[in-house]
């Protein structure tokens, strides 16, 4: 039995759609409330529709159907090329949020995780966090934190020394951290 209390979402939503459609941010940062507003009004496709590639869309016409969900011919596009001429828009299911609101405090956050799943959360992503974290509970003192990165809190747990931690999901890919996830101490 897993000792961590981890909740999961039924589908992974497309972060690249949010970037492509300027639905609350781009690869330089964003506003989470705007993302939730977009999900509430427009819906978001499944992550398999448009894989996150950490690049801003630069199109004069803005977000088009092919920028939300597409399929492409074989072979895969070489690195550094877009190969959009070998791709076409495909139908997709839209996933909506029924409501959104703020949550603060350990007890309220744990309750929301248990009842409704992952929470959007702003953090200060430092160079140390980005380049040196490979596992375990990450801790770095920042006197005056400046939020510059959005992550998802997907669960919480307790290590073998009794230290409580949040389980975070990052957008930097499976090469980073613990296959794209990380742990932060609760309450410090």
N, C-alpha and C positions, 0 to 999 in steps of 0.2 A: 504494500500500500504506500502511495506517495504521501510523505509528511507535509508537503507544500499544499496550501490551499490555492489552486490555480484554476481560474475560469478561462473559458475560451469562447471566441466568437464563432458563429456558424459559417461565416465566409470571411475571406481576406479581401478587403476593399482596395481599389486601385489608387495608390498614392500618386502615381504618375498622371492620372486623370486630373487630380487636384492641381498639380503643377501645370499641366497642359492647358487646362481651362481657366487658369488664374482664379481658382475657387477658394481663395483665402491665403494664397502664398505661392512662393516659388522656391528654388533651391537655395536662396539666400535667407529664407525665413518666412514667417507668415503669421496669420491671425487665426487661431483655432476656432474661435466663435464663427468666423466667416466660413470655415470648412463645414461646421455643423449646419449652418444656414443653407449652404449649397446641398448638403446631403438631405436636408429637410425638404427643400423646394425642387431640386432636380434629380436627386438620387445619384448613386455612385455605382459604377460597374465593378465586377469581380477583378481581383488583381491579375488574373490570367489574361484579361483583355488587353492590357497595356502594362508590360513589365516596367517596374521602376528603374530608370536609367540615370537618374540624378542630373538631368539636363533640362533647362528651361526651353519651352517651345517658342520658337521665333517665327511666327507666321503673321503676316499682315491681316489676314481674315479671322484671326483668333482660333478658337477651338472648333473643329469640325468633327463629324462622326468618326472619321478614320483616326482621330487623335484620342478617341475614347475607347474604341474596341476594334481591333483589326486582326486579320490573319494574313500570313505571307507565304510565298512559295519557298521551296527548298532550293539551294542551300541557305543557311543563315547568312545574314548580312555581315560582311567583314567589319571589324572594329574601325570606328571612325567614319563609317558611311551610314546613310539613312536607308537607302534602298526602298524608299516609299513607292517607287514605280512597280515594285514586286508585291505590294500589299494592297488590301482593300478593306473597307469598313464591313463589319458583320453585326447582325442583331445581337443584343445583349439584354440581360435582366438588370433593371435598376434596383438598387438596395437603398431604402430610405431610413432616416431616423424619425421616430414619431415625436420626439421631444428632445430638448437639450437644456442643460443648466449647469451651474457651478457646484462643486463639492469641495469642502475643505475639512481637514482634521482626520486623524488616523481612523477613528471609529467610523465616521461617515464614509471615508474612502473604502474601508474594508467591506462595509455594508453594501455600497454601490457595486463593488467588484463582484460580490457574491450574488446580488440580485440582478444586475444588468450587464456585467462583463467589463471589458477594458475601459480605462479612463484616459483621456488626453491630458497630458501634463507637460508644462514648460520647464526646462532645466537650463542651466548654463553649461554648455558643452565646451570644456576647456581643451587646450591642446593636449594636456596630459590625459584627459579622459579619452580623447579620440585616438591617441597614438600608443598609449601604454596599457590600457585595460585589456586583459586576456581572460579574466575569470575571477570568481570570488566576489566578496562584497566590496564595492568601490567606495572609497571615502576620500574627500578632498575638502579642506576648509576654504571657503570663499567668504570674506568679510562682508562684501556687498554684492551678492549675486545679481547678474543681469541675464534675464531669460533670452536665449538666442537659439533654442532648439526645441522641437516638439517631439515627444516620445509617447508611448502608450504604457501605462501601468497595467499589467495583465494578471498580477497575482501577488502573493506575499508568502513568506515562510520564516522559519527559524533555523539557524545553523546549529551545529553540534555544540557550540559554546553558549547557546541561548540568545544569540543576537538576532533580533527580528530584522527582516529586510523586505523591500519591495522588489518585485520582478518586473523589469522594464523591457520593452521591445523597441529596438532602434530601427532606423531606416537605412543603415549603412551596409547592409548585406551580411551574409553568413560568415564571411571572412573575419568580421570584427567581433570581439568579445566572446561570448559563449554562443556561437552560431547565430549572432545577431541580437542576443538577449544579454541582460546584465542585471546585477543586484545592487541596490542602494540601501544603506541602513535606514530604518524607520526611526523617526524622532530626533535625529541629529543632523 
